[in-house]
């Protein structure tokens, strides 16, 4: 029995990403500084960890954007801190997926290792820039990346 059709997510996710862009643009101070959390960390990470972890395993695109905006809006983190937490959450999800795919014998080792090296290099350069330039630098990069993911999903659905 299918509970959720992936085509529904293919149609809905670009709109959710667009809502994140609009929300971020309409709140120019969003993520500039920390504010008190709206939900305790154990509850937040349980609810969002299970929800976004399931989403990432089932479908995936935009997971980092959803983590970042949730960490800013619900946990009160600035863009820099939210992005750092997002990287940890994405790495955790990727490692869990890797274990599942290894168990199923479904790993393309060469492609995965090449991508892993690219991820490490990108993470090192990105983290250095983010730490050096701060939350005000991360915000526009976040917006550009959300728009890029949204455009790619729309292109895959309607343009190809």
Long-range contacts (C-beta under 8 A, 24 or more apart in sequence): 4-58, 6-58, 6-59, 9-58, 9-59, 10-153, 10-156, 10-157, 11-157, 13-59, 13-61, 13-62, 13-153, 14-150, 14-153, 14-154, 14-157, 16-62, 16-66, 17-62, 17-65, 17-146, 17-147, 17-149, 17-150, 17-153, 18-150, 20-65, 20-66, 20-69, 20-146, 21-143, 21-146, 21-147, 21-150, 23-69, 24-69, 24-139, 24-142, 24-143, 24-146, 25-143, 30-72, 30-73, 30-139, 31-72, 31-77, 31-78, 31-79, 31-82, 31-135, 31-138, 31-139, 32-78, 32-79, 32-135, 32-136, 32-139, 33-78, 33-135, 34-76, 34-77, 34-78, 34-81, 35-76, 36-76, 37-74, 37-75, 37-76, 38-73, 38-74, 38-75, 38-76, 39-74, 39-75, 41-75, 44-70, 44-74, 44-75, 48-74, 49-89, 52-89, 52-93, 53-92, 53-93, 53-96, 56-90, 56-93, 56-97, 57-93, 57-96, 57-97, 57-100, 61-149, 61-152, 61-153, 62-146, 62-149, 62-150, 62-153, 63-90, 63-93, 64-90, 64-145, 65-142, 65-145, 65-146, 65-149, 68-142, 78-135, 79-135, 79-136, 79-138, 79-139, 79-142, 80-130, 80-131, 80-134, 80-135, 80-138, 81-135, 83-130, 83-138, 83-142, 84-127, 84-130, 87-123, 87-127
